[in-house]
Amino acid sequence: MPGDGTREMRDRVRAAVLNSGLAWPSGSITASLGSPSLFRRGCGLDLPIAVAILAAAGTVPAGPATGRMFAAELGLDGRLRPVRGIVPVLMAAARDGGRVTAVTARQNTPEAAMLPGTTIVAGESLGQVAAGLRGEPLARAPFPPSPPGDAPKPAQHEYPGLAGLGVSAVVRQVLEVSTAGGHHLCLTGPAGPAFRRWPPGWSRCCPT
């Protein structure tokens, strides 16, 4: 599977299970990820693989996990971390199975809640998820909740809007599409008079 994140999944899942105070099954474990023709990228399979292993070992009951969708990256300490693209994942799950109950990291809940007909169960750690599947009250996480996105917020600046730019309709559409999709945008060539009104450096590179 491509990417360091997926190649290191085995170590992350095992460390998260052990550091959450849960027993790791003895013997060899094989996790089947379905058809090899499907392209998979990222760390969102960490939590579902961990839950499947715990359910197969009898650590958590398999019944409550059936019919639920799990999507989160696991930290080595068992913390649930947010993943990118949670809305398309939920849309695909709803298309296949109708109403969806999804267990995700707490930082993904504002984005996931935009999809109607989806029940979102937010968690802080793998230990909390295991306790919920056993029907136990969710224990308080042994660490403070991480900030949204697990990244510092960028500095806020005042920039002119698109209405103040004397650019063509094509350039305006490119700016709108790149911003809506969260893509980086690099403009090359001489800066026109409209772009000279932007702060220094923005005529060469416009980060999102």
N, C-alpha and C positions, 0 to 999 in steps of 0.2 A: 504494500500500500504506500502511496507517495506521501512525502512529508515527514519531518522529524516528529511532529505531534502524534501521528498515528503509530509510528514505529516505536515510540516510547510508551505507548498505551499500557503495555503489559506491566511495566514497572510502576506506573502511576496508580493503576487499579490495585495492585497487590499492596503497595505502601499505604494507600488510602484505607483499604480494608483493615490492615493490621493496626494502623494508627488511630482508627476509630474504635478500637477495642473489640473488634469482631474476629472470629476465628477464620483463618484461611484454610480451605480444604486441603487435605493431603492427596498426593498422587498427581497425575498429569491432568491438565485442564485444556480443552480445546474449545474455543469460542468461534462458532461459524457466523460469518457476517453476510451470508447470502450469496447471491450470484457474483462471481468475480468480474462480470462485465459491468457492474455498477460502480461508478466512480465515487469514492468516499474520501473526504478531506476534512481535517479538523479534529477536535477533541470531544465532540458532542456525544460520541459513543461510550465514553468512560463510564458514566453513571448507569446506562442500561446494561452494559456488560457486567459491572459490579453487582447490580441487583440480580441479574440472571445467575451469576455464580453463587450468590448467597441463597437464592431460592432453590437452586439445584442441590446445594449442600444441606438444606433444611434449616439454615440459620434464620431465615425469614420465611413466612408462608407464601407459597406461590399464588394462592387465590387472590389476595388483594392486589398483587402486581399485575394480574391478568387484565387486559383491557385498558391499562394505563400506559401513557407514553412518557419515557424518561429521556431527558436531553440536558446534559451538563458535563462540563469538564471537572475532573477531580484533582485537587491539589494533593501533594504528598501527605498533608496533615488531615485529609478527609474533607476539606472545605469544598463546597460546590462553587464552581466558577462559571460565569456566563459564557455563552457561545454565540457566535455570529450566525445570522440567518435563521433565527428561531421561528419567524413567521412563515416562511416557505415550508419549513419542516412540519409545522402544525397544520398548514393548509393541505399538505400531502396526506397527513394522517387522517384529517377530517374527510378527505375525499375517499379514502379507502375504508374507513370505519365509522363514518358519521360523527356523532358527538364525541369529543376528545376530552379526557382528563389528563393533563400534562403536569409532570413534576419537573420543575426547572429551578435554576438558581434564582435567588431573590432579585438579582439585578436584571434578569430577563423578563420579569413580570409586567412592567409597564408596556413593553413592546408586545408581549404575548397577549395581553389583555385586549389589544385592538381587534383581535379576531373574534367575531361573535360566535356563540355556541360552544365556547371552549372554557372548561374549568381549569384554573391554574392553581397548582399547589406549590408554594414557594418553600424552599428549604435552605438551610445554611450549611449542612454537612451531611455526609453519608450516614453518620450515626443517627441523625434526625430522621432521615428517610427510612432507615431500617426500623427505628422505633415506631414510626407511623404505620409501616406495613404490619408490624406485630400488634397494632392496636394500642400501643402504650402512649402516654402523653409525651409530646415532644420535649426532650430535655433541652435546657438552655445550652447554646453552643459554647464550647470551651474557649472561644476566641471572639473578639468583637466583630460585628458584621463589617465586611469590606466595603469600601466606597463603590458606587456604581461604575461598572466598567473596569474595576481594579486598576485604574490609571488616574493620574492627577488631571484635574480639569485644565484645559488650556486657558491662557490669559484672554480676557475679553477686550476686544478693540472695537472702536467705532469706524466702520467702513461705509462708503456710499453704496446705495442699492443699485440694482440693475437699471432702474428708471433714469438714473443720472448718467448713464453711459451712452455715448453716441456711437453704438456699434450696430452692425447689420443684424438682421433677424436670425441668420444662421449662427453667428457667434453668440447671440443671446440664448438661443436654444441649446447650444453646447454648454454654456454656463449653467443653465437650469438643469439639464440632464445630469451633468457631473455632480452638482450639488445634491440633487434628489437621490442619486445613487451612492453618495459618499465616496466618489472617485476623486483622485488627484487630477489636477489640470495644469498643464504646462503650455504657455503661450510663447511662441518664438517669433522673432522678427522685430522690426523697429516698432517702437511704441507710438501709437497714434495720439492725437491730442486728448481723446477721451480718457485713455489709460494714464496719461500724465497726471491726472487729478487723483489717482490712487496713491496710497503711501509708497515710499521707496521700496523697490524690490517686487512689488505686485505686478508691474508690467512684464516681468520676466517669469515669475512663478506664482501661481495662485493656489496655495494649499487650501484644502477643505477643512 
